Amino acid sequence: MKFHKEGYASLIVVLVFIAVLNTLLYLFLEDFMIIRVLGYLLSAFLLITILQFFRSPSRNFITKEGAIISPADGKVVVIEEVEETEYFKEKRLQVSVFMSPINVHINRYPITGILKYYKYHPGLYLVAWHPKSSTENERTTIVVEDNKGRSVLYRQIAGAMARRIVFYGKENDSVKQTDECGFIKFGSRVDLLLPLDVTLNVKLNDVVKGGITSLADFKKI
């Protein structure tokens, strides 16, 4: 288990807060043992929360030609046909994965190919399960096309708690399925917009793992 680089700033803030809090408790509240204990418990809770949220567990990732691997840990909360208006401008199958604060929040490329499109959209911070969060929240849009011309569009979407989306790629990069592509801090979701003729491998409320779970398979060419 490793600590992700995106968490260093948050960890420093928490450690400084804990140091100040515990110094004050020790110096000025010697006779108030209950308050001191509560302060120590709060310190432990904050430290454990930061460490678990920014954890980067070791995994045996699964790469598979023709498969669309989940870019994130979480639960499948949407499977529906929608009109995609930003890039393809056609009907696509949307599969959405909701990441709770206790999930690993590293994002990974769902397929191998060329990063054809990337755009950052500033926006609102509606709760991640809100129907309009896909189009009105802060988000990124990424399109990867494989060597057979098959494309996947996916979006990193900020939630009510998530206030920073990180994406590491740029257009025309060659990318590899399951490699790390970004990070979203705290509760959030990822939407995938897939061709209508894919074969789905998941259903609503399934729990999926980033870089491991096959969400769908492309139609064979």
HELIX and SHEET records of a PDB file:
HELIX    1   1 LYS A    5  GLY A    7  5                                   3    
HELIX    2   2 TYR A    8  PHE A   28  1                                  21    
HELIX    3   3 MET A   33  PHE A   53  1                                  21    
HELIX    4   4 SER A  133  GLU A  136  1                                   4    
SHEET    1   A 2 LYS A   2  PHE A   3  0                                        
SHEET    2   A 2 ARG A  55  SER A  56 -1                                        
SHEET    1   B 3 ALA A  67  ILE A  69  0                                        
SHEET    2   B 3 SER A 214  ASP A 217 -1                                        
SHEET    3   B 3 THR A 199  LEU A 200 -1                                        
SHEET    1   C 8 SER A 174  VAL A 175  0                                        
SHEET    2   C 8 GLY A 113  HIS A 121 -1                                        
SHEET    3   C 8 ARG A 139  GLU A 145 -1                                        
SHEET    4   C 8 SER A 151  ALA A 158 -1                                        
SHEET    5   C 8 SER A 188  LEU A 194 -1                                        
SHEET    6   C 8 GLU A  90  MET A  99 -1                                        
SHEET    7   C 8 GLY A  74  GLU A  84 -1                                        
SHEET    8   C 8 VAL A 207  VAL A 208 -1                                        
SHEET    1   D 3 ILE A 106  ARG A 108  0                                        
SHEET    2   D 3 GLU A 180  ILE A 184 -1                                        
SHEET    3   D 3 ILE A 165  PHE A 167 -1                                        
END                                                                             
